[in-house]
C-alpha cells in the first residue's frame, strides 16, 4: 500500500513555488467542473481560490492549459482558498514547459 506523506515547510520550499494567476477548470469527485483561480503552483501542488466547497482529503482534478487533467488531494483549506498536492508530481521538464507557456499567455 502506498503511503502519502504530508507536506512539510521544507518540502514546500524545495518544490519551487511560482506565483501565477490562471483561470482553470477544477472539479471534485462526483461533481461537474467549475472555474477556479490558481494562485501559485509547483511541480508538487498548487494553491487555488474556489467557490467550490472542499475539505482536507477531498480528491480533485485540475485542468491546466495544454496539460492532461491532474489528480490532486486537498491538504489544507482556509476560507475560499485551498492547498492541494498532486497525486503524481509533474516531471521537471514537463513543469518547466508548462510554466513557459503559461507565462507567455
Rosetta blueprint (number, residue, H / E / L):
1 X L
2 X L
3 X L
4 X L
5 X L
6 X L
7 X L
8 X L
9 X H
10 X H
11 X H
12 X H
13 X H
14 X H
15 X L
16 X L
17 X L
18 X E
19 X E
20 X E
21 X E
22 X E
23 X E
24 X E
25 X E
26 X E
27 X E
28 X E
29 X L
30 X L
31 X L
32 X L
33 X L
34 X E
35 X E
36 X E
37 X E
38 X E
39 X E
40 X E
41 X E
42 X L
43 X L
44 X L
45 X E
46 X E
47 X E
48 X E
49 X E
50 X L
51 X L
52 X L
53 X L
54 X L
55 X L
56 X L
57 X L
58 X L
59 X E
60 X E
61 X E
62 X E
63 X E
64 X L
65 X L
66 X L
67 X L
68 X L
69 X L
70 X E
71 X E
72 X E
73 X E
74 X E
75 X E
76 X E
77 X E
78 X E
79 X L
80 X L
81 X E
82 X E
83 X E
84 X E
85 X E
86 X E
87 X L
88 X L
89 X L
90 X L
91 X L
92 X H
93 X H
94 X H
95 X H
96 X H
97 X H
98 X H
99 X H
100 X H
101 X H
102 X H
103 X H
104 X H
105 X L
